[in-house]
Amino acid sequence: MYPALIEEYVRPQSVADALAAIARYEAGDAIFLAGGQSAMQAMKSRMLRPQCVVDLQAISELKGIVSDASGVRIGAMTRYVEIAASAELQGGFAALGDAARRVGDRQVRNRGTIGGSVCWNYAASCTPAVVLGLQGQLRLTSGDGASRSVAADDFFLGPLETARNDDEILLSVEWPLFVERSGSAYAKWGLVTDALPVIGVCVRVSLDADGRCESARVVLSGLANGATHVAAGDSLLLGCDGDADAIEAALKRIAQDTDTHSDMSADADYRRQLIVSIGRDVTATAFRRARGEA
Ligand SMILES: Cc1cc2nc3c(=O)[nH]c(=O)nc-3n(C[C@H](O)[C@H](O)[C@H](O)COP(=O)(O)OP(=O)(O)OC[C@H]3O[C@@H](n4cnc5c(N)ncnc54)[C@H](O)[C@@H]3O)c2cc1C
């Protein structure tokens, strides 16, 4: 299929010019284009029929990863391939690399961006689950100069829904605080290697000086409602020292209490089994990383 008629294509060099281009149109009549891995399909199927496409690829201020003692900032136009290769995303941030290394195929990883993924917020996707699991802050700005930072918990509203307004551009995903002795991991199972997740699990843990979990966060992808924070799962990991039996027991409870669905890819029970089998490995990896072992 071909897209409906697009009247204008612009390729601005700055965020200010991108916002000015969007502002010339009614809300929703102009869209940003990042890697195009979801937007192009949506335009071809005419789910999206924009009059104007504002291509963000030439805006260098939206690209790159900055990591220092105060935290991490990933520009919205940073591609999966760059996140996958980043040596800076270790410990508590390692789940970002896990996800980026396994998104789609090589072409998707070379084109797709963190910003496009979180703004699209597809139900079965990897990055939104990791950004939610790691409690990222989404930095947005609009043409009137107003900018705001939205916590991931408030940003992801449901499949294909976010708190971003049509006239806002996502600048970056940020973690303003670095937490010591923290580790995270993400893994998924899809119908073919590196496909969209039938189930994906992201776990982040922070350990106290004795190696026991003092804070945890469990997020699932591949559920009907998209990336889902399982708050009860967080509590189940508290106090745990990474013992395999304790992790397995926690994951079984999480799976039991999660509302899974059946579709062409897997039935509800199989999804529960995946939560346990993927989740126990992911959790063990998060503990190892928090201890500085991996
Ligand atoms: C074959 C295939 C396999 C895939 N497999 C996976 C997978 O395993 N896991 C997974 O998570 N995803 C997968 N995807 C989806 C992929 O991750 C997309 O890259 C992602 O959903 C969109 O990122 P993008 O950069 O291509 O954004 P685009 O498609 O260009 O844009 C997506 C949406 O975000 C908006 N947008 C983009 N950037 C901004 C910004 N800075 N500010 C405001 N709005 C913005 C656009 O207007 C559009 O509405 C797959 C896609 C394909 C084609």
The ligand as a Tripos MOL2 file, in Angstrom:
@<TRIPOS>MOLECULE
LIG
   53    58     1     0     0
SMALL
NO_CHARGES

@<TRIPOS>ATOM
      1 C1         10.2960   -5.7580   11.3620 C.3       1 LIG1
      2 C2         10.1440   -5.0000   12.6430 C.ar      1 LIG1
      3 C3         10.4290   -5.6340   13.8410 C.ar      1 LIG1
      4 C4         10.3350   -4.9270   15.0470 C.ar      1 LIG1
      5 N1         10.6220   -5.5840   16.2030 N.ar      1 LIG1
      6 C5         10.5600   -4.9050   17.3700 C.ar      1 LIG1
      7 C6         10.9100   -5.5350   18.6020 C.ar      1 LIG1
      8 O1         11.3320   -6.6940   18.6580 O.2       1 LIG1
      9 N2         10.7870   -4.8080   19.7370 N.ar      1 LIG1
     10 C7         10.3620   -3.5080   19.7290 C.ar      1 LIG1
     11 O2         10.2750   -2.8950   20.7750 O.2       1 LIG1
     12 N3         10.0280   -2.8790   18.5870 N.ar      1 LIG1
     13 C8         10.1150   -3.5450   17.4070 C.ar      1 LIG1
     14 N4          9.7920   -2.9040   16.2470 N.ar      1 LIG1
     15 C9          9.3450   -1.4950   16.2950 C.3       1 LIG1
     16 C10        10.5710   -0.6020   16.3340 C.3       1 LIG1
     17 O3         11.0770   -0.6600   17.6390 O.3       1 LIG1
     18 C11        10.3480    0.8710   15.9420 C.3       1 LIG1
     19 O4         11.6080    1.3690   15.6780 O.3       1 LIG1
     20 C12         9.7830    1.7970   16.9660 C.3       1 LIG1
     21 O5          8.5290    1.3320   17.3110 O.3       1 LIG1
     22 C13         9.6410    3.1950   16.3950 C.3       1 LIG1
     23 O6         10.8580    3.8700   16.4020 O.3       1 LIG1
     24 P1         11.2410    4.7750   15.1520 P.3       1 LIG1
     25 O7         12.4580    5.5110   15.5130 O.co2     1 LIG1
     26 O8         11.3060    3.9590   13.9340 O.co2     1 LIG1
     27 O9         10.0360    5.8230   15.1140 O.3       1 LIG1
     28 P2          9.0220    6.2390   13.9710 P.3       1 LIG1
     29 O10         8.3900    5.0170   13.4130 O.co2     1 LIG1
     30 O11         9.6500    7.1820   13.0290 O.co2     1 LIG1
     31 O12         7.9630    7.0560   14.8510 O.3       1 LIG1
     32 C14         7.0730    6.3860   15.7230 C.3       1 LIG1
     33 C15         6.1370    7.4410   16.3500 C.3       1 LIG1
     34 O13         6.8260    8.2440   17.2680 O.3       1 LIG1
     35 C16         6.7070    9.6280   16.9370 C.3       1 LIG1
     36 N5          8.0030   10.2210   17.2610 N.ar      1 LIG1
     37 C17         9.2050    9.7420   16.9090 C.ar      1 LIG1
     38 N6         10.1840   10.4890   17.4580 N.ar      1 LIG1
     39 C18         9.5780   11.4630   18.1720 C.ar      1 LIG1
     40 C19        10.0550   12.5550   18.9730 C.ar      1 LIG1
     41 N7         11.3610   12.7680   19.1910 N.pl3     1 LIG1
     42 N8          9.1500   13.3600   19.5700 N.ar      1 LIG1
     43 C20         7.8350   13.1640   19.3720 C.ar      1 LIG1
     44 N9          7.3190   12.1430   18.6270 N.ar      1 LIG1
     45 C21         8.1830   11.3080   18.0340 C.ar      1 LIG1
     46 C22         6.3550    9.6580   15.4610 C.3       1 LIG1
     47 O14         5.6380   10.8240   15.1120 O.3       1 LIG1
     48 C23         5.5030    8.3950   15.3310 C.3       1 LIG1
     49 O15         4.1820    8.6580   15.7340 O.3       1 LIG1
     50 C24         9.9000   -3.5700   15.0420 C.ar      1 LIG1
     51 C25         9.6290   -2.9220   13.8290 C.ar      1 LIG1
     52 C26         9.7540   -3.6150   12.6300 C.ar      1 LIG1
     53 C27         9.4840   -2.9090   11.3480 C.3       1 LIG1
@<TRIPOS>BOND
     1     1     2 1
     2     2     3 ar
     3     2    52 ar
     4     3     4 ar
     5     4     5 ar
     6     4    50 ar
     7     5     6 ar
     8     6     7 ar
     9     6    13 1
    10     7     8 2
    11     7     9 ar
    12     9    10 ar
    13    10    11 2
    14    10    12 ar
    15    12    13 ar
    16    13    14 ar
    17    14    15 1
    18    14    50 ar
    19    15    16 1
    20    16    17 1
    21    16    18 1
    22    18    19 1
    23    18    20 1
    24    20    21 1
    25    20    22 1
    26    22    23 1
    27    23    24 1
    28    24    25 2
    29    24    26 1
    30    24    27 1
    31    27    28 1
    32    28    29 2
    33    28    30 1
    34    28    31 1
    35    31    32 1
    36    32    33 1
    37    33    34 1
    38    33    48 1
    39    34    35 1
    40    35    36 1
    41    35    46 1
    42    36    37 ar
    43    36    45 ar
    44    37    38 ar
    45    38    39 ar
    46    39    40 ar
    47    39    45 ar
    48    40    41 1
    49    40    42 ar
    50    42    43 ar
    51    43    44 ar
    52    44    45 ar
    53    46    47 1
    54    46    48 1
    55    48    49 1
    56    50    51 ar
    57    51    52 ar
    58    52    53 1
@<TRIPOS>SUBSTRUCTURE
     1 LIG1         1 GROUP 0 **** ****
